[in-house]
């Protein structure tokens, strides 16, 4: 496909006659604009018990994930960063059954603050997005660029350790039953099983690194990520799709999937094959 070049003119939101409320409206109408997926809007300008209001709270139901979003026209500053982290912390404590990520959106993120956010990112799941605005034939074009993403380490973010009862009190017993059944499929000769209950997920491993991360649900299914490795991932996706089970790639080496008990039992051999591949990949 051949595309014609068209010159655009950079412009600030204020020079374009737009304010933060207008930008909130645009994002709420199409949350996919900011590059985090097709998210649901939970609330706008939620009042915080510590004072102030958080701009947007967005949700990814399939990932059991919420984003606390702070939007700022112009250049990001210290108070913006502090406010974003404070609101994220309040929300994750109030609604601990979800995973939470802080999001900063600004028109300019200078090197100084990029470095500061990068350092915080090692301990706090924070995402920085820069908004670039352009004029094209008197029309305003918006481009959101993710300049800093949450650090990933083997598919698992740092998370506070809890116990089994924590999850039993928050999700459907049928969802946990699917998790337990999948764990029971693992052959005994692969090594001693290690099931670790965390606030944001349940991690599974044996003698190597963790290779599977479960996100139990309030429904009768379980959502999980599993890491068979980059070479095997696409082949497994095709095998599951051939059986009518939807799954999707995540990063370069992970598979994201949702399973019911029936799907799990009907696909036992393929599930075992996937687990063995992921366990082997975790030892490399």
Buried (B, 14 or more C-beta within 10 A) or exposed (E): EEEEEEEBEEBEBEEBEBEBEBBBEBBBEEBEBBEBEEBEBBEBEBEBEEEBEBBBBBBBEEBBBBBBBBBBBEEBEEEBBEBBBBBBBBBBEEEBBBBBBBBBBBBBBEEEBBEBBBEBBEEBBBBBBBBBBBBEEEEBEBEBEBBBBEBEEBBBBEBEEBEEEBBEEBBBEBBBBBBEBBBEBBEEEBBEBEBBBBBBBBBBBBEBBBBBBBBBBEEBBBBBBBBBBEEBBEEBBEBBEEEEBEBEBBEEBBBBBBBBBEBBEBBEEBBBBBBBBBBBBBEE
